């Protein structure tokens, strides 16, 4: 799981968690506690956020496809009737 983030990003997230606890809860937590909290968030809540992002991307893609279909339909030229 940690392979998904570069070391610098992981460290940044840990520091942000520590700042949150300090600013919002008046608690100082160590790096290990912050890392454990990050792991909990990623493993327990991460899939829900990920799935929401995928569903949003599907919706956006569907909207774009509708627009592309409309653009392509507008390019259709009338077919002249064949006179015999």
N, CA and C atoms as an extended XYZ file, in Angstrom:
252
Properties=species:S:1:pos:R:3:atomname:S:1:resname:S:1:resid:I:1 pbc="F F F"
N         0.827       -1.191        0.000 N   UNK     1
C         0.000        0.000        0.000 CA  UNK     1
C         0.871        1.254        0.000 C   UNK     1
N         1.958        1.231        0.752 N   UNK     2
C         2.809        2.426        0.828 CA  UNK     2
C         3.547        2.665       -0.478 C   UNK     2
N         3.594        1.651       -1.324 N   UNK     3
C         4.278        1.823       -2.603 CA  UNK     3
C         3.534        2.797       -3.502 C   UNK     3
N         2.277        3.082       -3.167 N   UNK     4
C         1.479        3.988       -3.979 CA  UNK     4
C         1.930        5.437       -3.838 C   UNK     4
N         2.603        5.762       -2.763 N   UNK     5
C         3.036        7.127       -2.515 CA  UNK     5
C         4.552        7.200       -2.445 C   UNK     5
N         5.135        8.213       -3.056 N   UNK     6
C         6.574        8.423       -2.848 CA  UNK     6
C         6.828        8.726       -1.368 C   UNK     6
N         8.020        8.447       -0.913 N   UNK     7
C         8.379        8.649        0.491 CA  UNK     7
C         8.094       10.081        0.938 C   UNK     7
N         8.393       11.056        0.070 N   UNK     8
C         8.181       12.464        0.429 CA  UNK     8
C         6.698       12.758        0.644 C   UNK     8
N         5.838       12.177       -0.189 N   UNK     9
C         4.397       12.394       -0.056 CA  UNK     9
C         3.882       11.748        1.223 C   UNK     9
N         4.345       10.543        1.502 N   UNK    10
C         3.939        9.858        2.731 CA  UNK    10
C         4.337       10.689        3.950 C   UNK    10
N         5.552       11.218        3.946 N   UNK    11
C         6.024       12.038        5.059 CA  UNK    11
C         5.185       13.304        5.190 C   UNK    11
N         4.832       13.907        4.063 N   UNK    12
C         3.992       15.098        4.073 CA  UNK    12
C         2.629       14.794        4.686 C   UNK    12
N         2.036       13.664        4.316 N   UNK    13
C         0.732       13.288        4.866 CA  UNK    13
C         0.820       13.061        6.376 C   UNK    13
N         1.872       12.415        6.812 N   UNK    14
C         2.071       12.169        8.246 CA  UNK    14
C         2.183       13.500        8.996 C   UNK    14
N         2.945       14.417        8.450 N   UNK    15
C         3.092       15.729        9.102 CA  UNK    15
C         1.771       16.490        9.126 C   UNK    15
N         0.995       16.362        8.085 N   UNK    16
C        -0.303       17.042        8.059 CA  UNK    16
C        -1.251       16.457        9.096 C   UNK    16
N        -1.191       15.145        9.283 N   UNK    17
C        -2.005       14.512       10.327 CA  UNK    17
C        -1.570       15.025       11.699 C   UNK    17
N        -0.270       15.088       11.913 N   UNK    18
C         0.229       15.602       13.191 CA  UNK    18
C        -0.245       17.034       13.421 C   UNK    18
N        -0.201       17.870       12.379 N   UNK    19
C        -0.657       19.255       12.512 CA  UNK    19
C        -2.151       19.320       12.793 C   UNK    19
N        -2.916       18.451       12.160 N   UNK    20
C        -4.354       18.414       12.407 CA  UNK    20
C        -4.635       18.114       13.873 C   UNK    20
N        -4.006       17.076       14.384 N   UNK    21
C        -4.241       16.720       15.783 CA  UNK    21
C        -3.824       17.867       16.708 C   UNK    21
N        -2.732       18.532       16.376 N   UNK    22
C        -2.256       19.633       17.218 CA  UNK    22
C        -3.211       20.827       17.144 C   UNK    22
N        -3.606       21.204       15.930 N   UNK    23
C        -4.448       22.387       15.753 CA  UNK    23
C        -5.902       22.172       16.152 C   UNK    23
N        -6.435       21.006       15.878 N   UNK    24
C        -7.858       20.761       16.099 CA  UNK    24
C        -8.167       20.099       17.441 C   UNK    24
N        -7.253       19.322       17.942 N   UNK    25
C        -7.528       18.566       19.162 CA  UNK    25
C        -6.594       18.913       20.305 C   UNK    25
N        -5.664       19.820       20.021 N   UNK    26
C        -4.689       20.220       21.032 CA  UNK    26
C        -3.894       19.014       21.551 C   UNK    26
N        -3.609       18.086       20.655 N   UNK    27
C        -2.858       16.879       21.006 CA  UNK    27
C        -1.616       16.807       20.133 C   UNK    27
N        -0.545       16.389       20.736 N   UNK    28
C         0.655       16.108       19.958 CA  UNK    28
C         0.753       14.600       19.816 C   UNK    28
N         0.840       14.162       18.570 N   UNK    29
C         1.012       12.733       18.350 CA  UNK    29
C         2.336       12.527       17.613 C   UNK    29
N         2.937       11.406       17.865 N   UNK    30
C         4.223       11.116       17.255 CA  UNK    30
C         4.077       10.652       15.817 C   UNK    30
N         5.204       10.493       15.186 N   UNK    31
C         5.222       10.081       13.790 CA  UNK    31
C         4.606        8.700       13.608 C   UNK    31
N         4.898        7.775       14.518 N   UNK    32
C         4.357        6.425       14.414 CA  UNK    32
C         2.833        6.432       14.541 C   UNK    32
N         2.305        7.190       15.497 N   UNK    33
C         0.848        7.279       15.666 CA  UNK    33
C         0.201        7.889       14.424 C   UNK    33
N         0.819        8.912       13.872 N   UNK    34
C         0.289        9.549       12.665 CA  UNK    34
C         0.346        8.582       11.480 C   UNK    34
N         1.430        7.826       11.393 N   UNK    35
C         1.557        6.837       10.314 CA  UNK    35
C         0.502        5.748       10.462 C   UNK    35
N         0.259        5.292       11.677 N   UNK    36
C        -0.777        4.284       11.921 CA  UNK    36
C        -2.163        4.832       11.565 C   UNK    36
N        -2.413        6.098       11.896 N   UNK    37
C        -3.678        6.728       11.571 CA  UNK    37
C        -3.835        6.817       10.047 C   UNK    37
N        -2.774        7.208        9.359 N   UNK    38
C        -2.802        7.282        7.897 CA  UNK    38
C        -3.097        5.904        7.309 C   UNK    38
N        -2.449        4.886        7.833 N   UNK    39
C        -2.688        3.517        7.357 CA  UNK    39
C        -4.153        3.135        7.557 C   UNK    39
N        -4.717        3.486        8.719 N   UNK    40
C        -6.121        3.192        9.004 CA  UNK    40
C        -7.025        3.890        7.987 C   UNK    40
N        -6.796        5.167        7.761 N   UNK    41
C        -7.618        5.932        6.824 CA  UNK    41
C        -7.518        5.307        5.426 C   UNK    41
N        -6.305        5.001        5.004 N   UNK    42
C        -6.114        4.444        3.661 CA  UNK    42
C        -6.772        3.077        3.506 C   UNK    42
N        -6.645        2.223        4.500 N   UNK    43
C        -7.168        0.861        4.369 CA  UNK    43
C        -8.671        0.786        4.612 C   UNK    43
N        -9.183        1.593        5.537 N   UNK    44
C       -10.599        1.508        5.891 CA  UNK    44
C       -11.489        2.450        5.090 C   UNK    44
N       -10.984        3.605        4.724 N   UNK    45
C       -11.804        4.601        4.044 CA  UNK    45
C       -11.356        4.875        2.615 C   UNK    45
N       -10.111        4.572        2.333 N   UNK    46
C        -9.574        4.816        0.997 CA  UNK    46
C       -10.386        4.187       -0.123 C   UNK    46
N       -10.799        2.920        0.014 N   UNK    47
C       -11.581        2.317       -1.063 CA  UNK    47
C       -12.884        3.064       -1.368 C   UNK    47
N       -13.536        3.607       -0.358 N   UNK    48
C       -14.774        4.365       -0.591 CA  UNK    48
C       -14.496        5.617       -1.407 C   UNK    48
N       -13.412        6.333       -1.064 N   UNK    49
C       -13.050        7.530       -1.824 CA  UNK    49
C       -12.635        7.156       -3.247 C   UNK    49
N       -11.887        6.093       -3.372 N   UNK    50
C       -11.440        5.632       -4.683 CA  UNK    50
C       -12.636        5.270       -5.560 C   UNK    50
N       -13.559        4.482       -4.998 N   UNK    51
C       -14.734        4.061       -5.755 CA  UNK    51
C       -15.584        5.256       -6.181 C   UNK    51
N       -15.712        6.254       -5.309 N   UNK    52
C       -16.468        7.464       -5.658 CA  UNK    52
C       -15.788        8.171       -6.834 C   UNK    52
N       -14.471        8.223       -6.805 N   UNK    53
C       -13.729        8.843       -7.902 CA  UNK    53
C       -13.928        8.104       -9.215 C   UNK    53
N       -13.934        6.769       -9.144 N   UNK    54
C       -14.153        5.971      -10.352 CA  UNK    54
C       -15.557        6.231      -10.889 C   UNK    54
N       -16.556        6.251      -10.009 N   UNK    55
C       -17.933        6.501      -10.449 CA  UNK    55
C       -18.066        7.898      -11.048 C   UNK    55
N       -17.407        8.881      -10.454 N   UNK    56
C       -17.426       10.236      -11.016 CA  UNK    56
C       -16.787       10.251      -12.402 C   UNK    56
N       -15.692        9.512      -12.561 N   UNK    57
C       -15.016        9.451      -13.855 CA  UNK    57
C       -15.909        8.769      -14.896 C   UNK    57
N       -16.629        7.737      -14.493 N   UNK    58
C       -17.556        7.066      -15.413 CA  UNK    58
C       -18.632        8.048      -15.860 C   UNK    58
N       -19.202        8.791      -14.915 N   UNK    59
C       -20.231        9.772      -15.256 CA  UNK    59
C       -19.710       10.839      -16.201 C   UNK    59
N       -18.515       11.319      -15.933 N   UNK    60
C       -17.926       12.345      -16.796 CA  UNK    60
C       -17.665       11.784      -18.192 C   UNK    60
N       -17.171       10.560      -18.248 N   UNK    61
C       -16.899        9.925      -19.534 CA  UNK    61
C       -18.196        9.744      -20.328 C   UNK    61
N       -19.267        9.336      -19.644 N   UNK    62
C       -20.555        9.177      -20.326 CA  UNK    62
C       -21.035       10.507      -20.894 C   UNK    62
N       -20.884       11.583      -20.125 N   UNK    63
C       -21.291       12.907      -20.613 CA  UNK    63
C       -20.464       13.316      -21.830 C   UNK    63
N       -19.166       13.065      -21.774 N   UNK    64
C       -18.297       13.397      -22.901 CA  UNK    64
C       -18.684       12.576      -24.135 C   UNK    64
N       -19.019       11.308      -23.928 N   UNK    65
C       -19.390       10.460      -25.045 CA  UNK    65
C       -20.673       10.965      -25.702 C   UNK    65
N       -21.650       11.378      -24.899 N   UNK    66
C       -22.885       11.937      -25.442 CA  UNK    66
C       -22.567       13.158      -26.300 C   UNK    66
N       -21.688       14.008      -25.807 N   UNK    67
C       -21.291       15.202      -26.552 CA  UNK    67
C       -20.601       14.829      -27.864 C   UNK    67
N       -19.734       13.827      -27.822 N   UNK    68
C       -19.046       13.378      -29.040 CA  UNK    68
C       -20.057       12.824      -30.038 C   UNK    68
N       -21.014       12.026      -29.552 N   UNK    69
C       -22.039       11.482      -30.444 CA  UNK    69
C       -22.839       12.603      -31.104 C   UNK    69
N       -23.203       13.621      -30.329 N   UNK    70
C       -23.949       14.753      -30.884 CA  UNK    70
C       -23.114       15.492      -31.925 C   UNK    70
N       -21.835       15.688      -31.629 N   UNK    71
C       -20.956       16.354      -32.592 CA  UNK    71
C       -20.852       15.543      -33.883 C   UNK    71
N       -20.713       14.228      -33.752 N   UNK    72
C       -20.616       13.381      -34.936 CA  UNK    72
C       -21.929       13.370      -35.719 C   UNK    72
N       -23.057       13.312      -35.022 N   UNK    73
C       -24.356       13.352      -35.695 CA  UNK    73
C       -24.523       14.634      -36.500 C   UNK    73
N       -23.985       15.729      -35.988 N   UNK    74
C       -24.126       17.006      -36.696 CA  UNK    74
C       -23.314       17.032      -37.992 C   UNK    74
N       -22.385       16.119      -38.140 N   UNK    75
C       -21.578       16.055      -39.353 CA  UNK    75
C       -22.240       15.258      -40.476 C   UNK    75
N       -23.295       14.535      -40.136 N   UNK    76
C       -23.962       13.706      -41.136 CA  UNK    76
C       -24.618       14.615      -42.175 C   UNK    76
N       -24.349       14.315      -43.418 N   UNK    77
C       -24.911       15.076      -44.532 CA  UNK    77
C       -26.132       14.340      -45.058 C   UNK    77
N       -27.085       15.108      -45.547 N   UNK    78
C       -28.277       14.445      -46.099 CA  UNK    78
C       -27.874       13.616      -47.323 C   UNK    78
N       -28.467       12.469      -47.400 N   UNK    79
C       -28.180       11.558      -48.501 CA  UNK    79
C       -29.163       11.872      -49.627 C   UNK    79
N       -28.659       12.318      -50.775 N   UNK    80
C       -29.595       12.633      -51.863 CA  UNK    80
C       -30.301       11.359      -52.342 C   UNK    80
N       -31.559       11.547      -52.644 N   UNK    81
C       -32.317       10.395      -53.133 CA  UNK    81
C       -31.829       10.037      -54.515 C   UNK    81
N       -31.759        8.782      -54.732 N   UNK    82
C       -31.307        8.287      -56.041 CA  UNK    82
C       -32.501        8.358      -56.991 C   UNK    82
N       -32.327        9.032      -58.146 N   UNK    83
C       -33.404        9.136      -59.124 CA  UNK    83
C       -33.165        8.123      -60.225 C   UNK    83
N       -34.180        7.416      -60.544 N   UNK    84
C       -34.049        6.389      -61.594 CA  UNK    84
C       -34.794        6.756      -62.813 C   UNK    84
